[in-house]
Amino acid sequence: MNVKYMFSLVAVLLLILLSYAGAEAAGMKTFFGIFIPYIAVAIFLIGFIWKIVGWAKSPVPFRIPSTCGQQKSLPWMSYSYTDSPYTKTGVVLRMALEVLLFRSLFRNTKFEQHGDRLIYRWEKWLWLFALLFHYAFLVTVIRHLRFFAEPVPFFVQWLEGLDGFLQLGLPGLFLSGVALAAAAIFLLLRRMYLAEIRYISLPSDYFPLFLIIAIAVSGIMMRYFTKVDVVAVKELTLGLVTFGPTIPEGVGGLFYVHMFLVCVLLIYFPFSKLMHLGGVFMSPTRNLPNNSRAVRHVNPWNYPVKVHTYEEYEEEFRDKMVEAGLPVEKGA
């Protein structure tokens, strides 16, 4: 049994037990329903901004865009507009394809050894489930805005209707919640059972997956099985947004578990690999045009130094150069 993922699993289970026991047995609903959410949002915002500002202030000493195509050079040579962008427009298009469609992951391959042969295969399932995971997460977050706004914005209602078009019983089934849980489980099992991925995985790689799965499962349980007072939940969330928080009656312990896990994810987010959400836009391998043949890129780390020019060198060693038969620009 792998200690790395067991450590993360036990940590998530302890968080679930802590929040449930604290809210139900110890009567700490104010702590888990008001104090922790405010602290979590504050840490998330401060940490996120701090990370982005730190990356933005970091100098880029070299023009280092990652490319998979021909760079623009001679007029008669065609170049790759998106894989090796020459202009800012090309960079924007490349970033859009990367952020919206995970283009680099779509082109990812893996190799397997069969006897003396190496066979490369397209990693289509990783790309598909990674795309499904991120879009399901996005839809779920947007859909939850209905608990923080009154009246509910029209785009939230439209997205909720689209997400729940598959009407199976009451309440209607939201595909995003099921897709989020399924995609997260796939990514977790892939990391657990593929030897080459398991070898390079750390507890910090398993923890957010277990945490997100727990969030998705607890949300599904509240909607379809245990049932919660949605009016009371919205009263609590609206109170948090308007800075007039109250703890209404009828909110069960499972809701506080769900909210606490979300708060842990918010606190954990800025200090983890999940910050690729903002980091992808700050990466010099992605956000720089590949125009090093046309534009001089000056290292921002350069500082004034004493330079020994050739003229000074020749002035100092002219006699020795003439004696050795080396050419000089000025006569001896």
The 8 nearest C-alpha neighbors of each residue, nearest first, counted from 0:
[[1, 2, 5, 4, 3, 191, 6, 192],
 [2, 0, 3, 4, 5, 191, 6, 197],
 [1, 3, 5, 4, 6, 0, 202, 7],
 [4, 2, 202, 1, 6, 5, 201, 7],
 [3, 5, 7, 6, 205, 2, 202, 1],
 [6, 4, 8, 2, 7, 3, 9, 1],
 [5, 7, 9, 4, 3, 8, 2, 10],
 [8, 6, 206, 10, 4, 5, 9, 202],
 [7, 9, 5, 11, 10, 6, 4, 12],
 [8, 10, 12, 6, 11, 7, 5, 13],
 [9, 11, 7, 13, 8, 12, 6, 14],
 [12, 10, 14, 8, 13, 9, 210, 15],
 [13, 11, 9, 15, 14, 10, 8, 16],
 [14, 12, 16, 10, 15, 11, 17, 9],
 [13, 15, 11, 17, 12, 16, 18, 10],
 [14, 16, 12, 13, 18, 17, 256, 19],
 [17, 15, 13, 19, 14, 18, 20, 12],
 [18, 16, 14, 20, 15, 19, 21, 13],
 [17, 19, 21, 256, 15, 20, 16, 22],
 [18, 20, 16, 22, 21, 252, 17, 256],
 [21, 19, 24, 23, 17, 18, 22, 16],
 [20, 22, 25, 18, 27, 19, 23, 17],
 [21, 23, 28, 27, 26, 19, 20, 18],
 [24, 22, 20, 26, 252, 21, 19, 25],
 [25, 23, 20, 26, 21, 22, 19, 27],
 [26, 24, 21, 27, 23, 22, 20, 28],
 [25, 27, 22, 23, 28, 24, 21, 29],
 [28, 26, 22, 30, 21, 29, 25, 31],
 [29, 27, 22, 31, 30, 32, 26, 246],
 [28, 30, 32, 33, 27, 31, 246, 34],
 [29, 31, 34, 27, 28, 32, 33, 35],
 [32, 30, 28, 35, 29, 33, 34, 27],
 [31, 33, 29, 28, 30, 34, 255, 35],
 [34, 32, 29, 36, 30, 35, 31, 37],
 [33, 35, 30, 37, 36, 31, 38, 32],
 [34, 36, 38, 31, 37, 33, 39, 30],
 [37, 35, 39, 38, 33, 34, 262, 40],
 [38, 36, 40, 39, 34, 35, 41, 33],
 [37, 39, 35, 41, 36, 40, 42, 34],
 [40, 38, 36, 266, 42, 262, 37, 41],
 [41, 39, 43, 37, 42, 38, 44, 36],
 [40, 42, 38, 44, 43, 39, 45, 37],
 [43, 41, 39, 45, 40, 44, 46, 266],
 [42, 44, 40, 46, 265, 41, 266, 45],
 [45, 43, 47, 41, 46, 42, 48, 40],
 [44, 46, 42, 48, 47, 43, 49, 41],
 [47, 45, 49, 269, 43, 44, 48, 42],
 [46, 48, 269, 44, 50, 49, 45, 43],
 [49, 47, 51, 45, 50, 46, 52, 44],
 [50, 48, 46, 52, 47, 51, 45, 53],
 [49, 51, 53, 47, 48, 52, 46, 54],
 [50, 52, 48, 54, 53, 49, 55, 47],
 [53, 51, 55, 49, 54, 50, 48, 56],
 [54, 52, 50, 56, 51, 55, 49, 57],
 [53, 55, 51, 57, 56, 52, 50, 281],
 [54, 56, 52, 53, 57, 51, 281, 58],
 [57, 55, 53, 54, 52, 58, 51, 59],
 [56, 58, 54, 55, 53, 59, 52, 60],
 [59, 57, 60, 299, 56, 300, 55, 298],
 [58, 60, 61, 57, 299, 283, 298, 62],
 [61, 59, 298, 299, 58, 300, 62, 297],
 [60, 62, 59, 63, 298, 296, 297, 299],
 [61, 63, 64, 291, 296, 60, 287, 289],
 [64, 62, 284, 61, 65, 283, 287, 289],
 [284, 65, 63, 285, 287, 283, 66, 289],
 [66, 64, 284, 63, 285, 67, 83, 82],
 [65, 67, 83, 82, 68, 64, 289, 69],
 [66, 68, 82, 83, 65, 69, 79, 81],
 [67, 69, 82, 79, 83, 66, 70, 78],
 [70, 68, 78, 79, 83, 71, 67, 77],
 [69, 71, 78, 83, 72, 68, 79, 289],
 [72, 70, 78, 85, 69, 73, 77, 290],
 [71, 73, 70, 74, 76, 292, 78, 293],
 [72, 74, 76, 75, 71, 77, 78, 70],
 [75, 73, 76, 72, 77, 71, 78, 70],
 [74, 76, 73, 77, 72, 78, 71, 69],
 [77, 75, 73, 74, 78, 72, 71, 69],
 [78, 76, 75, 79, 71, 69, 74, 73],
 [79, 77, 69, 71, 70, 80, 76, 68],
 [78, 80, 83, 68, 82, 69, 81, 70],
 [79, 81, 84, 83, 89, 82, 78, 85],
 [82, 80, 84, 93, 83, 79, 89, 92],
 [83, 81, 68, 67, 79, 66, 80, 84],
 [82, 84, 66, 79, 68, 81, 70, 80],
 [85, 83, 89, 80, 81, 288, 90, 289],
 [84, 86, 288, 289, 290, 89, 83, 71],
 [87, 85, 89, 88, 288, 84, 90, 290],
 [86, 88, 90, 89, 91, 288, 85, 84],
 [89, 87, 91, 86, 90, 92, 84, 85],
 [88, 90, 84, 92, 86, 87, 91, 81],
 [89, 91, 87, 93, 88, 92, 84, 288],
 [92, 90, 94, 88, 89, 93, 95, 87],
 [93, 91, 95, 89, 90, 94, 96, 88],
 [92, 94, 90, 81, 96, 91, 95, 89],
 [95, 93, 97, 91, 96, 92, 98, 90],
 [94, 96, 92, 98, 97, 93, 99, 91],
 [95, 97, 93, 100, 99, 94, 98, 102],
 [98, 96, 101, 102, 94, 95, 100, 99],
 [99, 97, 95, 96, 101, 100, 94, 279],
 [98, 100, 96, 95, 97, 101, 102, 94],
 [99, 101, 96, 102, 97, 98, 130, 95],
 [102, 100, 97, 104, 103, 98, 99, 105],
 [101, 103, 97, 105, 100, 104, 96, 106],
 [102, 104, 106, 105, 101, 107, 97, 100],
 [103, 105, 107, 106, 101, 102, 126, 125],
 [104, 106, 102, 103, 126, 107, 101, 123],
 [107, 105, 103, 104, 102, 108, 121, 122],
 [106, 108, 104, 105, 122, 121, 103, 109],
 [109, 107, 121, 122, 120, 119, 106, 110],
 [110, 108, 120, 119, 122, 121, 111, 107],
 [111, 109, 119, 118, 120, 117, 112, 108],
 [110, 112, 118, 117, 113, 119, 109, 120],
 [111, 113, 117, 116, 114, 118, 110, 115],
 [114, 112, 116, 115, 117, 111, 118, 110],
 [113, 115, 116, 112, 117, 111, 118, 110],
 [114, 116, 113, 117, 112, 118, 111, 110],
 [115, 117, 113, 114, 112, 118, 111, 119],
 [118, 116, 112, 111, 113, 110, 119, 115],
 [119, 117, 111, 110, 112, 116, 120, 113],
 [118, 120, 110, 109, 108, 111, 117, 121],
 [121, 119, 109, 108, 110, 122, 118, 111],
 [120, 122, 108, 123, 107, 109, 119, 106],
 [123, 121, 108, 124, 125, 107, 120, 109],
 [122, 124, 126, 125, 121, 127, 105, 107],
 [125, 123, 127, 126, 122, 128, 129, 121],
 [124, 126, 128, 127, 123, 122, 129, 186],
 [127, 125, 129, 123, 124, 105, 128, 104],
 [128, 126, 124, 130, 125, 129, 123, 131],
 [127, 129, 131, 130, 182, 125, 126, 132],
 [130, 128, 132, 126, 131, 127, 125, 133],
 [131, 129, 127, 128, 133, 132, 126, 134],
 [130, 132, 128, 134, 129, 133, 135, 127],
 [133, 131, 129, 182, 135, 179, 130, 134],
 [132, 134, 136, 130, 135, 131, 137, 129],
 [135, 133, 137, 136, 131, 132, 138, 130],
 [136, 134, 175, 138, 179, 132, 137, 133],
 [135, 137, 133, 139, 134, 138, 132, 179],
 [136, 138, 134, 140, 135, 139, 133, 141],
 [139, 137, 135, 141, 140, 136, 142, 134],
 [138, 140, 142, 136, 137, 141, 135, 175],
 [139, 141, 137, 143, 142, 138, 136, 144],
 [142, 140, 138, 143, 144, 139, 137, 155],
 [141, 143, 139, 144, 140, 155, 138, 159],
 [144, 142, 145, 140, 141, 146, 139, 147],
 [143, 145, 147, 146, 142, 141, 148, 140],
 [144, 146, 143, 151, 147, 148, 142, 155],
 [145, 147, 233, 144, 143, 148, 236, 237],
 [148, 146, 144, 237, 145, 236, 240, 149],
 [149, 147, 151, 145, 150, 146, 144, 237],
 [150, 148, 151, 147, 145, 152, 146, 237],
 [149, 151, 148, 152, 145, 153, 147, 146],
 [150, 152, 149, 145, 148, 153, 155, 156],
 [153, 151, 155, 154, 150, 156, 148, 145],
 [152, 154, 156, 155, 157, 151, 158, 150],
 [155, 153, 157, 156, 152, 158, 159, 151],
 [154, 156, 158, 153, 152, 157, 142, 159],
 [157, 155, 159, 153, 154, 158, 160, 152],
 [158, 156, 154, 160, 155, 159, 153, 161],
 [159, 157, 161, 155, 160, 156, 162, 154],
 [160, 158, 162, 156, 161, 157, 155, 142],
 [159, 161, 157, 163, 158, 162, 164, 156],
 [160, 162, 158, 164, 159, 163, 157, 156],
 [163, 161, 159, 160, 173, 174, 164, 158],
 [164, 162, 173, 160, 165, 161, 172, 171],
 [163, 165, 161, 166, 162, 160, 173, 172],
 [166, 164, 163, 167, 172, 171, 173, 174],
 [167, 165, 171, 164, 172, 168, 163, 169],
 [168, 166, 171, 172, 165, 169, 170, 163],
 [169, 167, 171, 170, 166, 172, 165, 223],
 [170, 168, 171, 167, 166, 172, 223, 222],
 [169, 171, 168, 172, 223, 222, 167, 166],
 [172, 170, 166, 169, 167, 168, 163, 173],
 [171, 173, 163, 167, 166, 174, 165, 170],
 [174, 172, 163, 162, 175, 176, 171, 177],
 [173, 175, 177, 176, 162, 178, 172, 163],
 [174, 176, 135, 178, 173, 177, 179, 139],
 [177, 175, 179, 178, 174, 173, 215, 180],
 [176, 178, 180, 174, 179, 175, 181, 173],
 [177, 179, 175, 181, 176, 180, 182, 174],
 [180, 178, 176, 135, 132, 182, 177, 181],
 [179, 181, 183, 177, 178, 212, 182, 215],
 [182, 180, 178, 184, 183, 179, 177, 185],
 [181, 183, 185, 132, 179, 128, 184, 180],
 [184, 182, 186, 180, 185, 181, 179, 187],
 [183, 185, 187, 181, 182, 186, 188, 180],
 [184, 186, 182, 188, 187, 183, 189, 181],
 [187, 185, 189, 183, 184, 188, 190, 182],
 [186, 188, 184, 190, 185, 189, 183, 191],
 [189, 187, 191, 185, 190, 186, 192, 184],
 [190, 188, 186, 187, 191, 192, 193, 185],
 [189, 191, 187, 188, 197, 196, 192, 193],
 [190, 192, 188, 189, 197, 193, 187, 196],
 [193, 191, 189, 190, 188, 194, 197, 196],
 [194, 192, 196, 195, 189, 197, 190, 191],
 [193, 195, 197, 196, 198, 192, 191, 190],
 [194, 196, 198, 197, 193, 199, 190, 192],
 [197, 195, 198, 193, 190, 194, 199, 200],
 [196, 198, 194, 200, 190, 191, 199, 195],
 [197, 199, 195, 196, 200, 194, 201, 193],
 [200, 198, 197, 196, 201, 195, 194, 190],
 [201, 199, 197, 198, 204, 196, 202, 190],
 [200, 202, 203, 204, 3, 199, 205, 4],
 [203, 201, 3, 205, 204, 4, 7, 206],
 [202, 204, 201, 206, 205, 207, 271, 7],
 [205, 203, 201, 202, 206, 200, 207, 208],
 [206, 204, 202, 208, 203, 4, 207, 7],
 [205, 207, 7, 209, 203, 208, 204, 202],
 [208, 206, 210, 209, 205, 211, 204, 203],
 [209, 207, 211, 210, 205, 206, 212, 183],
 [210, 208, 212, 206, 207, 211, 213, 205],
 [209, 211, 207, 213, 208, 212, 206, 11],
 [212, 210, 214, 208, 213, 209, 207, 215],
 [211, 213, 215, 209, 214, 210, 180, 216],
 [214, 212, 210, 216, 211, 215, 217, 209],
 [215, 213, 211, 217, 212, 216, 257, 218],
 [214, 216, 212, 218, 213, 217, 180, 211],
 [217, 215, 219, 213, 218, 214, 212, 220],
 [216, 218, 220, 214, 219, 215, 257, 213],
 [219, 217, 215, 221, 216, 220, 214, 222],
 [218, 220, 216, 222, 217, 221, 223, 215],
 [221, 219, 224, 217, 218, 223, 222, 225],
 [222, 220, 226, 218, 225, 219, 223, 224],
 [221, 223, 219, 220, 226, 224, 218, 225],
 [222, 224, 220, 221, 219, 226, 225, 170],
 [225, 223, 220, 226, 221, 222, 219, 227],
 [224, 226, 221, 220, 223, 227, 222, 253],
 [227, 225, 221, 222, 224, 223, 228, 220],
 [228, 226, 229, 221, 250, 251, 225, 222],
 [227, 229, 231, 230, 249, 250, 232, 226],
 [228, 230, 232, 231, 227, 233, 250, 234],
 [231, 229, 233, 232, 228, 234, 235, 227],
 [232, 230, 234, 228, 229, 233, 247, 235],
 [233, 231, 229, 235, 234, 230, 236, 228],
 [234, 232, 236, 146, 230, 235, 231, 237],
 [233, 235, 231, 237, 232, 236, 238, 230],
 [234, 236, 238, 232, 233, 237, 245, 246],
 [237, 235, 233, 239, 238, 234, 147, 146],
 [238, 236, 240, 147, 234, 239, 235, 233],
 [237, 239, 244, 243, 235, 241, 236, 240],
 [238, 240, 244, 236, 242, 237, 241, 243],
 [241, 239, 237, 238, 242, 236, 147, 243],
 [240, 242, 238, 243, 239, 237, 244, 236],
 [243, 241, 239, 240, 244, 238, 237, 245],
 [242, 244, 238, 241, 239, 245, 240, 237],
 [245, 243, 238, 239, 242, 235, 33, 246],
 [244, 246, 235, 247, 238, 243, 234, 33],
 [245, 247, 235, 29, 248, 244, 32, 28],
 [248, 246, 231, 245, 249, 235, 250, 234],
 [247, 249, 250, 246, 231, 251, 228, 232],
 [248, 250, 228, 251, 231, 247, 227, 232],
 [249, 251, 248, 228, 227, 231, 232, 254],
 [252, 250, 253, 254, 249, 227, 255, 23],
 [251, 253, 255, 254, 19, 23, 22, 256],
 [254, 252, 256, 255, 251, 257, 19, 217],
 [253, 255, 257, 256, 252, 251, 258, 250],
 [256, 254, 258, 252, 257, 253, 259, 31],
 [257, 255, 253, 259, 18, 254, 258, 19],
 [256, 258, 254, 260, 255, 259, 214, 217],
 [259, 257, 255, 261, 260, 256, 254, 262],
 [258, 260, 262, 256, 261, 257, 255, 263],
 [261, 259, 263, 257, 262, 258, 256, 214],
 [260, 262, 264, 258, 259, 263, 265, 257],
 [261, 263, 259, 265, 39, 264, 260, 36],
 [264, 262, 260, 266, 265, 261, 267, 259],
 [263, 265, 261, 267, 262, 266, 268, 260],
 [266, 264, 262, 268, 263, 43, 267, 39],
 [267, 265, 263, 39, 43, 264, 268, 42],
 [266, 268, 264, 265, 270, 263, 269, 271],
 [267, 269, 265, 271, 270, 266, 273, 264],
 [270, 268, 47, 46, 274, 271, 267, 43],
 [271, 269, 268, 267, 272, 274, 46, 273],
 [272, 270, 273, 268, 269, 274, 267, 203],
 [271, 273, 274, 275, 270, 268, 204, 269],
 [272, 274, 271, 275, 268, 276, 269, 270],
 [275, 273, 276, 272, 269, 277, 278, 271],
 [274, 276, 278, 273, 277, 279, 272, 280],
 [277, 275, 274, 278, 279, 273, 280, 272],
 [278, 276, 275, 279, 274, 280, 51, 281],
 [277, 279, 275, 281, 280, 276, 274, 282],
 [278, 280, 282, 275, 281, 277, 276, 285],
 [281, 279, 278, 282, 277, 286, 285, 94],
 [282, 280, 278, 279, 283, 54, 55, 286],
 [281, 283, 284, 279, 285, 280, 286, 278],
 [284, 282, 286, 285, 287, 64, 281, 63],
 [64, 283, 285, 65, 282, 63, 286, 287],
 [286, 284, 283, 282, 64, 287, 65, 94],
 [285, 287, 283, 282, 90, 284, 280, 288],
 [288, 286, 283, 64, 285, 289, 284, 90],
 [289, 287, 85, 84, 290, 86, 90, 87],
 [288, 290, 85, 84, 291, 83, 64, 287],
 [291, 289, 85, 292, 293, 288, 294, 71],
 [290, 292, 294, 293, 289, 295, 62, 296],
 [293, 291, 290, 294, 72, 295, 71, 289],
 [292, 294, 290, 291, 295, 72, 71, 289],
 [295, 293, 291, 290, 292, 296, 289, 297],
 [294, 296, 297, 291, 293, 292, 290, 62],
 [297, 295, 294, 298, 62, 291, 61, 60],
 [298, 296, 299, 295, 60, 301, 61, 300],
 [297, 299, 60, 300, 301, 61, 296, 59],
 [300, 298, 301, 60, 297, 58, 59, 302],
 [299, 301, 298, 302, 60, 58, 59, 297],
 [302, 300, 299, 298, 303, 297, 304, 60],
 [301, 303, 304, 300, 299, 298, 305, 297],
 [304, 302, 301, 305, 306, 300, 299, 298],
 [303, 305, 306, 302, 301, 307, 308, 300],
 [304, 306, 307, 303, 308, 302, 311, 301],
 [305, 307, 308, 304, 303, 309, 311, 312],
 [308, 306, 311, 305, 312, 309, 310, 304],
 [309, 307, 311, 310, 306, 312, 313, 305],
 [308, 310, 312, 311, 313, 307, 314, 306],
 [309, 311, 313, 312, 308, 314, 307, 315],
 [312, 310, 314, 308, 309, 313, 315, 307],
 [311, 313, 309, 315, 310, 314, 316, 308],
 [314, 312, 317, 316, 310, 315, 311, 309],
 [313, 315, 311, 312, 317, 316, 310, 309],
 [314, 316, 312, 313, 317, 311, 318, 310],
 [315, 317, 313, 319, 318, 314, 320, 312],
 [318, 316, 313, 320, 319, 314, 315, 321],
 [319, 317, 321, 320, 316, 322, 331, 315],
 [318, 320, 322, 316, 317, 321, 323, 324],
 [321, 319, 325, 317, 323, 322, 318, 316],
 [322, 320, 324, 318, 323, 319, 325, 317],
 [321, 323, 319, 320, 324, 318, 325, 317],
 [322, 324, 320, 321, 325, 319, 318, 326],
 [323, 325, 321, 322, 320, 326, 319, 327],
 [326, 324, 320, 323, 321, 327, 322, 319],
 [327, 325, 324, 328, 321, 320, 329, 323],
 [328, 326, 329, 325, 330, 317, 321, 313],
 [327, 329, 330, 326, 313, 310, 331, 317],
 [330, 328, 327, 331, 313, 317, 314, 326],
 [329, 331, 328, 327, 317, 321, 326, 318],
 [330, 329, 318, 317, 321, 327, 328, 320]]
